[in-house]
Amino acid sequence: MKIGVMATACVLLGSSGLAPTASEAQAYDPADVESIDAIIAAVYDVISGEAGEPRDWERWHSLFAEGATLGAVGMTPSGEPRRARMTPESYVAQSGGVLERDGFFEAEIGRVTERYGMIAHAFSTYESYRSAADEEPFARGINSFQLMHDGTRWWVVSIFWQGESAAFPIPDKYIGEIRD
């Protein structure tokens, strides 16, 4: 007997249509996950802080759905495209200490959002600083957020980013406005 794709998905996801997540057991601030604006702001807020300032990694983990991924794309020194893949946990292990030691602020300077039903995609353009007092960013780029709403709250499913470079300048349409 053949089972249709939708029937298979319902079996795999459970009767609610959504897989329960490990993160649901974690405490979270409802204000962080009530809207697309709120969850993106919470991500930027957690990773941002002055040198020596600890980050709230429990809050970080409360934003991500089970199985969430992070990734960056860029060019190797030899000019080959490369993608790095991480989990929220491995991001903290690899980058958390550096963010806290050196200081890091990421500020959103534009966003284009598309939403359909329970899913949303946001191109969130950012500038990176070492301190809130810095006048000029040391880097810019675009974070591609994949988000899911489970009927109660928003979850980050993935964040995939690329830094700006001479070969890939950020188009004007991604700077200066937050458009939904």
DALIN-V652999 format. One record per pair of residues at least 12 apart in sequence whose C-alpha atoms are under 10 Angstrom apart, sorted by the first residue. I is the first residue (numbers start at 1). J is the second residue. D is the distance in whole Angstrom. If there is no record, write none. Layout:
BEGIN
i & j & d
I & J & D
I & J & D
END
This chain:
BEGIN
i & j & d
16 & 150 & 10
17 & 150 & 9
18 & 149 & 10
18 & 150 & 7
18 & 151 & 10
19 & 65 & 10
19 & 66 & 9
19 & 150 & 10
20 & 65 & 9
20 & 66 & 8
20 & 150 & 10
21 & 64 & 9
21 & 65 & 6
21 & 66 & 5
21 & 67 & 8
22 & 61 & 10
22 & 62 & 9
22 & 64 & 9
22 & 65 & 8
22 & 66 & 6
22 & 67 & 9
23 & 61 & 7
23 & 62 & 6
23 & 63 & 8
23 & 64 & 7
23 & 65 & 6
23 & 66 & 6
23 & 67 & 10
23 & 155 & 9
24 & 62 & 8
24 & 63 & 10
24 & 64 & 9
24 & 65 & 8
24 & 66 & 9
25 & 62 & 9
26 & 58 & 8
26 & 59 & 9
26 & 61 & 8
26 & 62 & 6
26 & 63 & 10
27 & 58 & 8
27 & 59 & 8
27 & 61 & 10
27 & 62 & 7
28 & 58 & 9
28 & 59 & 7
28 & 60 & 9
28 & 61 & 9
28 & 62 & 5
28 & 63 & 8
29 & 42 & 10
29 & 59 & 8
29 & 62 & 8
29 & 63 & 9
30 & 152 & 9
30 & 153 & 8
30 & 154 & 10
31 & 153 & 10
32 & 59 & 9
32 & 62 & 9
32 & 63 & 8
32 & 153 & 9
32 & 154 & 9
32 & 155 & 10
33 & 62 & 9
33 & 63 & 7
33 & 149 & 9
33 & 152 & 9
33 & 153 & 5
33 & 154 & 5
33 & 155 & 7
33 & 156 & 9
34 & 149 & 9
34 & 152 & 8
34 & 153 & 6
34 & 154 & 6
34 & 155 & 10
35 & 149 & 9
35 & 153 & 8
35 & 154 & 7
35 & 155 & 10
36 & 113 & 9
36 & 115 & 10
36 & 120 & 8
36 & 121 & 10
36 & 122 & 9
36 & 145 & 10
36 & 147 & 8
36 & 148 & 9
36 & 149 & 9
36 & 153 & 10
36 & 154 & 7
36 & 155 & 9
36 & 156 & 10
36 & 180 & 9
37 & 111 & 10
37 & 113 & 10
37 & 122 & 10
37 & 178 & 9
37 & 180 & 10
38 & 154 & 9
39 & 63 & 7
39 & 64 & 10
39 & 147 & 9
39 & 153 & 9
39 & 154 & 7
39 & 155 & 8
39 & 156 & 8
40 & 63 & 9
40 & 108 & 9
40 & 122 & 9
40 & 124 & 8
40 & 143 & 10
40 & 145 & 8
40 & 147 & 10
40 & 154 & 10
40 & 155 & 10
40 & 156 & 9
41 & 107 & 9
41 & 108 & 8
42 & 59 & 8
42 & 60 & 8
42 & 63 & 8
43 & 59 & 9
43 & 60 & 7
43 & 61 & 10
43 & 63 & 8
43 & 64 & 10
43 & 106 & 9
43 & 156 & 9
44 & 60 & 10
44 & 105 & 8
44 & 106 & 6
44 & 107 & 7
44 & 108 & 8
44 & 126 & 9
45 & 59 & 10
45 & 60 & 9
45 & 105 & 8
45 & 106 & 8
45 & 107 & 9
46 & 58 & 10
46 & 59 & 7
46 & 60 & 6
46 & 105 & 9
46 & 106 & 10
47 & 60 & 8
47 & 92 & 9
47 & 95 & 10
47 & 96 & 8
47 & 99 & 7
47 & 100 & 9
47 & 103 & 9
47 & 104 & 7
47 & 105 & 7
47 & 106 & 7
48 & 99 & 8
48 & 100 & 9
48 & 103 & 8
48 & 104 & 5
48 & 105 & 4
48 & 106 & 6
48 & 107 & 9
48 & 128 & 9
48 & 129 & 9
48 & 130 & 9
48 & 131 & 9
48 & 132 & 9
49 & 99 & 8
49 & 100 & 7
49 & 101 & 10
49 & 102 & 9
49 & 103 & 6
49 & 104 & 6
49 & 105 & 6
49 & 106 & 9
49 & 129 & 10
49 & 130 & 8
49 & 131 & 7
49 & 132 & 8
50 & 99 & 8
50 & 100 & 7
50 & 101 & 8
50 & 102 & 8
50 & 103 & 4
50 & 104 & 6
50 & 105 & 8
50 & 129 & 10
50 & 130 & 7
50 & 131 & 6
50 & 132 & 7
50 & 133 & 9
51 & 98 & 9
51 & 99 & 7
51 & 100 & 5
51 & 101 & 5
51 & 102 & 5
51 & 103 & 4
51 & 104 & 7
51 & 105 & 10
51 & 130 & 8
51 & 131 & 8
52 & 97 & 9
52 & 98 & 10
52 & 99 & 9
52 & 100 & 5
52 & 101 & 5
52 & 102 & 7
52 & 103 & 7
53 & 99 & 9
53 & 100 & 6
53 & 101 & 8
53 & 102 & 9
53 & 103 & 8
53 & 104 & 10
54 & 96 & 9
54 & 97 & 9
54 & 99 & 9
54 & 100 & 6
54 & 101 & 9
54 & 103 & 10
55 & 92 & 10
55 & 96 & 8
55 & 97 & 9
55 & 99 & 8
55 & 100 & 7
57 & 88 & 9
57 & 89 & 9
57 & 92 & 7
57 & 96 & 9
60 & 88 & 8
60 & 89 & 9
60 & 92 & 9
61 & 88 & 7
61 & 89 & 8
61 & 92 & 10
61 & 156 & 10
62 & 155 & 9
62 & 156 & 9
63 & 88 & 10
63 & 153 & 10
63 & 154 & 8
63 & 155 & 6
63 & 156 & 6
63 & 157 & 9
64 & 87 & 10
64 & 88 & 7
64 & 147 & 9
64 & 148 & 10
64 & 154 & 9
64 & 155 & 5
64 & 156 & 5
64 & 157 & 6
64 & 158 & 8
64 & 159 & 10
65 & 88 & 10
65 & 147 & 9
65 & 148 & 8
65 & 154 & 9
65 & 155 & 5
65 & 156 & 6
65 & 157 & 6
65 & 158 & 9
66 & 87 & 10
66 & 88 & 10
66 & 155 & 9
66 & 156 & 9
66 & 157 & 8
67 & 87 & 8
67 & 88 & 9
67 & 157 & 8
67 & 158 & 9
68 & 86 & 9
68 & 87 & 6
68 & 88 & 7
68 & 89 & 10
68 & 146 & 10
68 & 147 & 10
68 & 155 & 9
68 & 156 & 7
68 & 157 & 5
68 & 158 & 5
68 & 159 & 8
69 & 85 & 7
69 & 86 & 6
69 & 87 & 5
69 & 88 & 7
69 & 89 & 10
69 & 90 & 10
69 & 91 & 9
69 & 146 & 10
69 & 156 & 9
69 & 157 & 7
69 & 158 & 5
69 & 159 & 7
69 & 160 & 8
70 & 84 & 8
70 & 85 & 6
70 & 86 & 5
70 & 87 & 6
70 & 88 & 7
70 & 89 & 10
70 & 90 & 9
70 & 91 & 8
70 & 143 & 10
70 & 144 & 10
70 & 145 & 9
70 & 156 & 10
70 & 157 & 9
70 & 158 & 6
70 & 159 & 5
70 & 160 & 6
70 & 161 & 8
71 & 83 & 7
71 & 84 & 5
71 & 85 & 4
71 & 86 & 6
71 & 87 & 8
71 & 88 & 10
71 & 91 & 9
71 & 143 & 10
71 & 144 & 10
71 & 158 & 8
71 & 159 & 6
71 & 160 & 5
71 & 161 & 6
71 & 162 & 9
72 & 84 & 5
72 & 85 & 7
72 & 86 & 9
72 & 143 & 9
72 & 144 & 10
72 & 159 & 8
72 & 160 & 6
72 & 161 & 5
72 & 162 & 6
72 & 163 & 8
73 & 85 & 9
73 & 160 & 8
73 & 161 & 6
73 & 162 & 5
73 & 163 & 8
74 & 161 & 9
74 & 162 & 6
74 & 163 & 7
74 & 164 & 9
74 & 165 & 9
74 & 168 & 10
75 & 162 & 10
75 & 165 & 10
83 & 160 & 9
83 & 161 & 10
83 & 162 & 10
84 & 160 & 9
84 & 161 & 10
85 & 160 & 9
86 & 158 & 10
86 & 159 & 10
86 & 160 & 10
87 & 158 & 9
87 & 159 & 10
88 & 158 & 9
88 & 159 & 10
99 & 130 & 9
102 & 130 & 7
102 & 131 & 9
103 & 129 & 8
103 & 130 & 5
103 & 131 & 6
103 & 132 & 9
104 & 128 & 7
104 & 129 & 6
104 & 130 & 4
104 & 131 & 6
104 & 132 & 8
105 & 126 & 10
105 & 127 & 8
105 & 128 & 6
105 & 129 & 5
105 & 130 & 6
105 & 131 & 6
105 & 132 & 7
105 & 134 & 10
105 & 137 & 9
106 & 125 & 10
106 & 126 & 6
106 & 127 & 6
106 & 128 & 5
106 & 129 & 6
106 & 130 & 9
106 & 131 & 10
106 & 132 & 9
106 & 137 & 9
106 & 139 & 9
106 & 140 & 9
107 & 124 & 10
107 & 125 & 8
107 & 126 & 5
107 & 127 & 5
107 & 128 & 6
107 & 129 & 8
107 & 132 & 10
107 & 137 & 9
107 & 140 & 9
108 & 124 & 6
108 & 125 & 6
108 & 126 & 4
108 & 127 & 7
108 & 128 & 9
108 & 140 & 10
108 & 141 & 10
108 & 142 & 9
108 & 143 & 9
108 & 175 & 9
108 & 176 & 9
108 & 177 & 10
108 & 178 & 9
109 & 124 & 8
109 & 125 & 6
109 & 126 & 5
109 & 127 & 7
109 & 140 & 9
109 & 141 & 10
109 & 142 & 10
109 & 174 & 8
109 & 175 & 6
109 & 176 & 6
109 & 177 & 7
109 & 178 & 8
110 & 123 & 8
110 & 124 & 6
110 & 125 & 5
110 & 126 & 7
110 & 127 & 10
110 & 142 & 9
110 & 172 & 10
110 & 173 & 9
110 & 174 & 6
110 & 175 & 4
110 & 176 & 5
110 & 177 & 5
110 & 178 & 5
110 & 179 & 8
111 & 123 & 5
111 & 124 & 4
111 & 125 & 6
111 & 126 & 9
111 & 142 & 9
111 & 143 & 9
111 & 144 & 10
111 & 173 & 9
111 & 174 & 6
111 & 175 & 7
111 & 176 & 8
111 & 177 & 6
111 & 178 & 4
111 & 179 & 6
111 & 180 & 8
112 & 124 & 7
112 & 125 & 9
112 & 144 & 10
112 & 173 & 8
112 & 174 & 7
112 & 175 & 9
112 & 177 & 8
112 & 178 & 6
112 & 179 & 5
112 & 180 & 6
113 & 144 & 10
113 & 145 & 9
113 & 178 & 8
113 & 179 & 6
113 & 180 & 5
114 & 146 & 10
114 & 179 & 9
114 & 180 & 6
115 & 147 & 9
115 & 148 & 10
115 & 180 & 8
116 & 148 & 10
117 & 148 & 9
117 & 149 & 8
118 & 147 & 8
118 & 148 & 6
118 & 149 & 5
118 & 150 & 7
118 & 151 & 8
118 & 154 & 9
119 & 146 & 7
119 & 147 & 6
119 & 148 & 5
119 & 149 & 6
119 & 150 & 9
119 & 154 & 9
119 & 155 & 10
119 & 157 & 10
120 & 145 & 8
120 & 146 & 6
120 & 147 & 5
120 & 148 & 6
120 & 149 & 8
120 & 154 & 10
120 & 156 & 10
120 & 157 & 10
120 & 180 & 10
121 & 144 & 7
121 & 145 & 6
121 & 146 & 5
121 & 147 & 6
121 & 148 & 9
121 & 158 & 10
121 & 159 & 10
121 & 180 & 10
122 & 142 & 10
122 & 143 & 8
122 & 144 & 6
122 & 145 & 5
122 & 146 & 7
122 & 147 & 8
122 & 159 & 10
122 & 178 & 10
122 & 179 & 9
122 & 180 & 8
123 & 141 & 10
123 & 142 & 6
123 & 143 & 6
123 & 144 & 5
123 & 145 & 6
123 & 146 & 9
123 & 159 & 10
123 & 160 & 10
123 & 161 & 9
123 & 174 & 7
123 & 178 & 10
123 & 179 & 10
124 & 141 & 8
124 & 142 & 6
124 & 143 & 5
124 & 144 & 6
124 & 145 & 7
124 & 159 & 10
124 & 161 & 9
124 & 174 & 8
124 & 175 & 9
124 & 177 & 10
124 & 178 & 9
125 & 140 & 7
125 & 141 & 6
125 & 142 & 4
125 & 143 & 6
125 & 144 & 9
125 & 161 & 9
125 & 162 & 10
125 & 163 & 10
125 & 164 & 10
125 & 170 & 8
125 & 171 & 10
125 & 174 & 6
125 & 175 & 7
125 & 176 & 9
125 & 177 & 10
125 & 178 & 10
126 & 139 & 8
126 & 140 & 5
126 & 141 & 6
126 & 142 & 6
126 & 143 & 7
126 & 161 & 10
126 & 163 & 9
126 & 164 & 10
126 & 174 & 10
126 & 175 & 9
127 & 139 & 6
127 & 140 & 4
127 & 141 & 7
127 & 142 & 9
127 & 163 & 10
127 & 164 & 10
128 & 140 & 6
128 & 141 & 9
128 & 163 & 10
139 & 163 & 7
139 & 164 & 7
139 & 165 & 9
140 & 162 & 9
140 & 163 & 6
140 & 164 & 5
140 & 165 & 9
140 & 169 & 9
140 & 170 & 8
141 & 161 & 7
141 & 162 & 6
141 & 163 & 4
141 & 164 & 5
141 & 165 & 8
141 & 168 & 9
141 & 169 & 9
141 & 170 & 7
141 & 174 & 10
142 & 159 & 10
142 & 160 & 8
142 & 161 & 6
142 & 162 & 6
142 & 163 & 7
142 & 164 & 8
142 & 170 & 8
142 & 174 & 8
142 & 175 & 10
143 & 158 & 10
143 & 159 & 6
143 & 160 & 6
143 & 161 & 4
143 & 162 & 7
143 & 163 & 9
144 & 158 & 8
144 & 159 & 5
144 & 160 & 5
144 & 161 & 6
144 & 162 & 9
145 & 157 & 8
145 & 158 & 6
145 & 159 & 5
145 & 160 & 7
145 & 161 & 9
146 & 158 & 5
146 & 159 & 6
146 & 160 & 8
147 & 159 & 9
END
